Amino acid sequence: MNKYCIYVIKSDIHNRIYIGSSSDVDSRLKYHNTGKVFSTKPYRPWRLIYQESFALKKDALKRERQIKSSGLIRKALKKETYHGPIV
């Protein structure tokens, strides 16, 4: 069975984060760092700072939307001040 993940990557140079979902986070990170993603290309290099796994794609997408819409979560991710799973 496939696992689906939400992931957060950070550009330290530009102090930006990007939140996405994928079934293969490692290859997706490489894709971001090779400049093949229009929205992240100008802010390379990226590094993985957070990920969560889900059995169902719909659950991963729901969690991705939740994180993207929460200013508090985004702020904690950007500062990397979270410890354990982010709520």
JOTA-V733733 format. One record per run of one state. SS is the DSSP state (~ for helix, > for strand, _ for the rest). FROM is the first residue (numbers start at 0). TO is the last residue. If there is no record, write none. Layout:
SS|FROM|TO, SS|FROM|TO
//
This chain:
_|0|2, >|3|10, _|11|14, >|15|21, _|22|23, ~|24|32, _|33|39, ~|40|42, _|43|45, >|46|53, _|54|55, ~|56|68, _|69|69, ~|70|78, _|79|86
//
